[in-house]
């Protein structure tokens, strides 16, 4: 993997951890993340006008529904629990489900690295789940796991769709429609939207910057390497959070990151 790609992915991981930390510290995480999605969608609106994803419009709507569910679950997880618990679980559930799904439903024989990764990843998730139980954050664990499930859903749809249409126009639909659907479902008061507008814009910049860095890294290295290395954001997020939850939180995050890398790489 070229050094330039490694640096790009690490910078993306830092941004990803930072915007998640900012979201967690928000006074209203569910509303803030909806504002951030809508903000990103508005920035990408010219791409939607110039290159609408008409070829995959139905899939884009389906993915937007999954994104709306993702927004709702992630915001609720951050409202209910510690970042050092919810962030690794939300990030680690997706590769666990993908690895197990390929094994169980697609009859794919896992490699030794994948098998070890699944064991380590599961161990890390159980470690964090036990910590959540001690902290009485069981609801946060459910929301975080549901976030991972939503990630699997829209990732599978998006991976199929972007091969058939323009990326930025497609992404604009996901951001605008996903944010609007989540907003319609929760119907927050206008005052709540105003209160988190600044936070939402900052989160939106972090989201867009992290994604842009990954897109450039994809041009310089294999996708599996990029996605795998990105999992270091789990450990970075735990360190940035500075929640003083003890060594179990740190080693749980490390196990999730290492396990996810082995499953995805």
Order of alpha helices (4+ residues) and beta strands (2+ residues): alpha-alpha-alpha-alpha-alpha-alpha-alpha-alpha-alpha-alpha-alpha-alpha-alpha
